[in-house]
Amino acid sequence: MVNAQAGGQWYPPEWPERIRALAGGGLTPVVPRRAATVMLLKDTGDGPAVHMLRRRTSMAFAGGAYAYPGGGVDPRDDDRHVRWAGPTRAWWADRLGVDGTGAQAIVCAAVRETYEEAGVLLAGPTPDTVVGDTTGDDWEADRAALVARETSFAEFLDRRGLVLRSDLLGAWTRWITPEFEPRRYDTWFFVAALPEGQRTRNASTEADRTVWITPRAAAEGYDRGELLMMPPTIATLRRLTAYGTAAEVLEAAPARDLTPVLATARLVEGEIVLSWPGHDEFTKHIPTGGAPE
């Protein structure tokens, strides 16, 4: 059961109780897992469209919500040798605000999850090329092995003689799941353009549909309450509406502020105020014994 407040905002009904428990000292926040998600873009006559998937309603976390391909970091990607093109690991460490091994793991997660959930691979046989069609049976077998964690991403790249193209990614924003959530993620959001010759497909067992949609159309669907989304998703979509092409988005990425966005809950005059810094549209006022307003 998920409630939607303020258009299509994802708002679980158990949040008020958990927020009150956190404020009262009865809830200890869990440590967030590192994660990465990718806003995959392609140009259309109406501007860039973004690839989104709808999480199955049976999913424990954000079931029924629209999101981007993404998932948790595989610890094996911290220190395995990965053939690498583009900015150095040190550059990415500075950009992402982590150490070098952490930067490699986060970038690997972004590229791996895009392949696992959308069938799109940001890698090529040389530092300036990208693989073509990845829909064959042999590619599917490799993708399934990655999903099952039977092979690491580094092993997959090495066996196929591929170079990870970190230069095809742009770091866009960073959000941390609120402290009162039982499942928490420290998520870096990236942008990337769909490589020529590749096509997306619904390769995720966690999604019941996928769609290419312009950020403006997606935001309008959210505002009408037709598309359910978590705050980070709709917030990034609203930012993307300012750009006319995928290239413009990627050009803007290096200047984006990656200060983590973390929701705060505080007690004010007998009610709990839930807010996301810099994103006033998500603010909720929760009476000490009632539902959010």
ABEGO torsion letter per residue (X at the ends): XBBBBGEABBBBAAAAAAAAAAAAGABBBBBBBBBBBBBBBBBBAAEBBBBBBBBBAABABGBGBBBBBEEBBBAAAAABBBBBBEBBAAAAAAAAGBBAAAAAAAAAAAAAAAAAAAGBBBBBABAABBBBBAABAAAAAAAAAAAAGABBAAAAAAAAGBBBBAAABBBABBBBBBAABABBBBBBBBBBBBBBGBBBBBABAABABBBBBBAAAAAAAAAAGABBBBAAAAAAAAAAAABABAAAAAAAAAABBABBBBBBBBBBGGBBBBBBBGBAAABBBBBAABBBX
